[in-house]
Amino acid sequence: MNQKLFSKDFTLVVIGQIISLFGNAAIRFALPLYLLNLTGSSALYGTVTACAFIPAILLSPVGGIVADRVNKRNVMVILDFVTAAVILTFSLLKNEENLVPLLTVTLMLLYGIAGAYQPTVQASIPALLGQEHFIAANSVINIVSSFASLAGPVLGGILYSACGLEPVLRVCMVCFTLSAVMEIFIRIPFRSQTLDGGILKTAGSDFAESIRFIRKEKPVIGKVLLAICGMNLFLSAMIMVALPYLITEVLNLEAAQTNRLYGFAEGALAAGGLAGGIGAGMSADRLAIQKAGNSVIACAACVFPAGVSLLLFSSGMLNYIVLTVCCFFVMVCSTLFAVQMMSFIQTETPQHLIGKVMAVIFTVSMCAQPLGTAFYGALFEICKGVEYAVVLFSGVVSVLIAAGTKNIFKRF
């Protein structure tokens, strides 16, 4: 398929992603922060966040199977409309007494929908573009995701600090509704696949087929997945818990500024993803898969300055700056690695399996996330006063995992 990168349909996918992911970033920033502000408990924050990942893990394979058997455009439209409805329901019920269960269920639904949504987006790229555009297209999707994640927490933090949660909820509802309406006009080539028996039997056979493909035909993908799980468990989960907890509860920053500063820190993560996506797009021809391990090593090494700063300095603002800068570079390196991996998998996977294989990858890589957030939530609670030890522990384990990942790619 020889065509330009920004065709009408791919452009609509990109614009829809900008709007939808902005709303997603803002709502997933505001709701956990709302819980942390009310309770001040890192353990509860980590537990609720961990619970939120469970539906994402369970629904990601379903999303991949559906992406291969249903028109991908329809999947994206329906899921965006459903997300808007979930936020509206939370907005109407949030003044009830049982806020923690309600917020937990809402986050579980939002993460579950996102888990089903992302394999569909990734599977649409091979359907819309030729192989020569895969790296560039994945770079664009990552840039869009990072830009939305940058704007979402920053603007969400400002709006939340100034006006409270309700305006954030309204803005997010509008975002998902607009995205759904725009996606109606996308035309994605689709070839129907028949169901082999019932839905559950088909889902089981599809999932087993994608596992066989990864294990027997492309075992390197399985090895890399194990490494990604380790990094998610010991690095990504630590950052997810550490950022809100350290900034709002530990660093002794001015109380009126903590939510806004946390929003800027989340924005720095997204800015790192944006920079990494742009870098991947500009150097697409030079991103050899054999050197992908270097990005993982650099990602793990970026954790240590934050831990050392917490150990040596008492200034809350200095520690905040160091932590934010470290998170920026972690995301630069991890995004470079993610673009390489997605492009490699899309190139090596047959068209009829792409959605299912992507779903397996998202599912397995996410499995470590809830365990990690619950683990670090409890660990930060136990290590009050010596939070630097938790950060340095994360760095040491992550470097060991990254070294093993580099060896996998050297042999490959």
Residue, then its C-alpha position, 0 to 999 in steps of 0.5 A: m500500500n503506497q500512500k502518504l502518511f497523513s491520509k484523511d482517515f489517519t488524520l481523523v484518527v490522530i485528531g480524535q486521539i488528541i481530543s480523547l486522550f486529553g480528556n483521559a489524561a485529565i480525568r485520570f489525573a483528577l480523580p486519584l488526586y481528589l482521593l489523595n487530597l481527601t484521605g492523605s493515604s498513599a496506601l489507599y491511593g496505591t490500592v485504588t489505583a491497583c484495582a483500577f488496572i484490573p479491568a484494563i488487564l481483563l478487557s485488553p484481550v477482548g479489545g484486541i479480539v474485537a478489533d480484528r472481528v469488528n469495524k475498528r471505527n465503530v469500536m472507537v466511537i462506542l467506547d468514547f461515548v461510553t466513557a462520557a456516560v461513565i464520567l456523567t454518572f460519577s458526576l451525578l453520584k459523587n456527593e453520596e457518602n460512599l465516595v471511595p467505592l464509587l471512585t474506585v469503580t469509576l476508575m476501574l471502568l475508565y481504565g478498562i475502557a482504555g485497555a480495550y481502546q488502545p489495541t484498536v488504535q494500534a491495530s488500525i495503523p496497518a489497516l490504514l498505512g503501508q509498512e514504510h510508514f509504521i515507525a512514523a505513524n507510531s511516532v505520531i500516535n506517541i506524540v499525540s498521546s504525550f501531548a494530550s498527557l502533557a496538556g491534560p494534567v497541567l490544565g487539569g491541575i490548574l482547573y482543579s486547583a482553581c475551581g474544584l473537580e466538577p469543571v474537570l468532569r464537564v470538560c472531560m465529558v465534552c472531550f469524549t463526546l467530540s472525539a466520538v462524533m469525529e470518529i464516526f467519519i473515519r473509514i477503516p478497511f475491514r474484512s469480517q471474520t466468522l465466529d468459531g462457535g460462541i463468543l467465549k469460545t472464539a475469544g479463547s481460541d483467538f487468545a490462544e492463537s496469539i500466544r502460540f504466535i508469540r511463543k513459537e514464531k516470535p519468541v523474542i517478543g515473549k522475552v521482551l514482554l517479561a522485561i517490560c513487566g519487570m520495568n512496570l513493576f519496579l519503575s513505572a509503578m514507583i513513579m505512579v505512586a511517588l509523584p503524587y505522594l511525594i509532591t502533595e504529602v512529603l516535600n513540604l511545598e506550599a499547600a496552595q501550590t501542591n496540586r498545581l505542582y503535581g500537575f506540572a510534574e505529570g506534564a513533565l512526564a508527558a513532555g518527555g513522551l512528546a520529546g521521545g516521540i519526536g526524536a523517534g520520528m526524526s531518527a526513524d531510519r536509525l532506530a536499529i532494533q539491536k540497540a533498543g536495550n540502550s534506551v531501557i538502560a538509560c531509562a533506569a539510570c534516570v531514577f538515581p538522581a531523584g533518590v540521591s537528592l531526597l537523601l542529601f537535600s532538605s529543600g522541598m522545591l529542589n527535590y521537586i525540580v530534580l524529581t520532575v527532571c528525572c521523570f522527564f528523561v525517563m519518559v524520553c527513553s521509554t518512549l523511544f523504546a515503545v516506538q521501536m517495539m510497536s513498529f517491530i511487532q506491527t511489521e512482524t505480525p500478520q494482519h489477521l493477528i495484529g489486534k490480538v497480538m497487540a492485546v496480549i502485549f498490552t495485557v501482559s505488560m499491564c499485569a505488573q502495574p497493579l501489583g507495583t502500585a499496591f506494593y509501592g503504596a504500602l512501601f512508602e507508607i512503611c518508609k515514612g521519613v526515608e522515602y529516598a530508600v524506596v526510590l533508590f531501591s527502584g533504581v537498582v532493581s530497574v538497572l538489573i532488569a534493563a541490563g538483561t533486556k539489553n542482552i536480549f537485543k544484542r543476541f537478536 
